[in-house]
């Protein structure tokens, strides 16, 4: 599928097998006076432990900022309970930037629940350990509307933490367009 968020965040993912996918993307900031441009790859392996009930996975984001000569990414593992219509995922990852690994993990808790024939409620929540003394959280609430060959995601991302002085809600809007054989087995 191809995914676009707020016009600038572009990503494509392809299922190599039922359990292995490879993706990549870019944020084309070069369009703005040649600004540094992040590019990234997203390999992932998923293993069904109990079909439609429990899965584990591992993957990463391996990125580079063109124009800054800076690498970044995260190596992560996740486990999901539930099926395509209702699920909950817990993940943990270790981020790096410029060949230096974070001193604290990044945690995520996300979920999805079908609320109609073409609709879902979504949440993605993150705890990011910036340093041993500083962290930030991100809470999100949103939805997904599914059409025949298009999905639209929308919602709000709310940063939380001691360093955040006031309430901020960041709107989220994205589309995902499947390509190739999208038959489910």
FENCORLIN-V639037 format. One record per run of one state. SS is the DSSP state (alpha for helix, beta for strand, coil for the rest). FROM is the first residue (numbers start at 1). TO is the last residue. If there is no record, write none. Layout:
BEGIN
<<SS	FROM	TO> <SS	FROM	TO>>
END
This chain:
BEGIN
<<coil	1	1> <beta	2	5> <coil	6	8> <beta	9	15> <coil	16	19> <beta	20	27> <coil	28	28> <alpha	29	31> <coil	32	36> <beta	37	50> <coil	51	53> <beta	54	66> <coil	67	69> <beta	70	82> <coil	83	85> <beta	86	97> <coil	98	99> <beta	100	101> <coil	102	105> <beta	106	116> <coil	117	118> <beta	119	129> <coil	130	134> <beta	135	147> <coil	148	149> <beta	150	160> <coil	161	169> <beta	170	177> <coil	178	185>>
END
